[in-house]
Amino acid sequence: METPDRDPQLWYIAKDRAKFKAHLVTYILVNALLWAIWALTGFESVPMPWPLWVGAFWGFGLLLRGIRAYAGIGEEQQTEREYENLIRQRRQ
């Protein structure tokens, strides 16, 4: 739903956060399934659980996405800050 008074910057941030939340739910559900498969298929024979590797690497990527979404260090936010710095320098 498009509204003419929507702030494009806030809309971008909201979309980024919504994507992060969707990825987080997917991460939790898939990892729960992987751990269940590991538990049901004879986990005694393997000293290191293989779902641990999947969760760790995927979780690292998810962490980076969350930092980008909530800490404001995405490309769009950095570009906006750099532009504002250039405007301030020009006025001085």
N, C-alpha and C positions, 0 to 999 in steps of 0.2 A: 504494500500500500504506500504510494508516494504522496507526500505532503509537501507543499511548496515552502514551508517554514522550517524544514528539517535541516539541522546543522550537519554538513557533510563530514566534518571531522568526527563528531560524536557518533554519527551513523557508522563510520569506518571502525571506530573503537568497539561499538556494540556488536558489529558483525564478527570482529576478531574474537571477542569474548564468547559469543554464542558458538562459534566454531570450536573454540577450546573446550567448552563444556560438552559439546557433542563428542569430541575426541576422547575426553575423559571418561564418559559413560561407556563408549566403545572399548576403551582400554580395560576398564574394570570388568566388563562382561566377558570379553575374549580371554583375559587372563584367568578369570574364575573358571572358564571352560577348560583352558589348558591345564590348570592345576587339578581339576577334576579328572581329566583324561590321564594325567600322570599318576594320580592316586589310584585309579581303577585298573591301570595296566601293569602293576607290579613295580612299585617304586623302590622296593628293597634291593634290586639288582644294580641300581645306579647310585653311586655315592653323591653326585652333585645333581640336583633336580634341573632338568633342562628348561622348565618354564621360568626358572630364575633368570636365565640368559635373555629370554624373550622379553620378560618384564623389565629387566634392567636397561636394555638398549632402547626399547620402545618408550620406557618411562623417561629416559634422558631426553629423547626428542620431545616428549610431551611436556617435560619441565621447561625446555627452551620455548615452546609455544606458549605456555602459561606466563612465563616472564615477559615475553613479547606482548601478550594481550593485556596484562595487568600492570606492568611496570612502565609502559609507555616508551619502550626502546625499539619499536618497530621502525621500518624504513620510512613510512609515512610521517610518523611523529618526529623522527630525526630530521627529515627534510623540512618540515614545518619550523622546527627550532632553528635550523641553519638559515632559513629564509628570514626569520625574525631577527636573527643576529646581524645579517647583512643589511636589513632595513635600519637597525639601530646604528650600525657603523656609518652608513651613508648620511644619517642625520647629524652626526657629530662633526 
